[in-house]
Amino acid sequence: MNREVTDKNLYLLLPGKVSLFAKIYVEKNGGTIVDAVRMFYRSNTYKALEKEDTKLWHYGPVSLYQEFLEKH
């Protein structure tokens, strides 16, 4: 079985990462989970996360939150 992450299967990892990011964002900044998810999906960080070659999919939720703050 091939377990390599590619652009074709990366989408399977993203919902979990986005939801954990949103939880951290709401804890630190307030608002709703839905608003945090929408904001993240529109961000440059998410656009980079969608691309396998950036390797942002390796990041945990705290690192994604920090990356978001830097690029936001």
NORNORRA-V868012 format. One record per residue. N is the residue number from 1. OMEGA is omega as a letter, one per 30 degrees, with the letter a starting at -180 (none if undefined). Layout:
# NORNORRA-V868012
((N OMEGA) (N OMEGA))
This chain:
# NORNORRA-V868012
((1 l) (2 a) (3 l) (4 l) (5 l) (6 l) (7 a) (8 a) (9 a) (10 a) (11 l) (12 a) (13 a) (14 a) (15 l) (16 l) (17 a) (18 a) (19 l) (20 l) (21 a) (22 l) (23 l) (24 a) (25 a) (26 l) (27 a) (28 a) (29 a) (30 a) (31 a) (32 l) (33 a) (34 l) (35 l) (36 l) (37 l) (38 a) (39 a) (40 l) (41 l) (42 a) (43 l) (44 l) (45 l) (46 l) (47 l) (48 a) (49 a) (50 a) (51 a) (52 a) (53 l) (54 a) (55 l) (56 l) (57 l) (58 a) (59 l) (60 a) (61 l) (62 l) (63 l) (64 l) (65 l) (66 l) (67 l) (68 a) (69 a) (70 a) (71 a) (72 none))
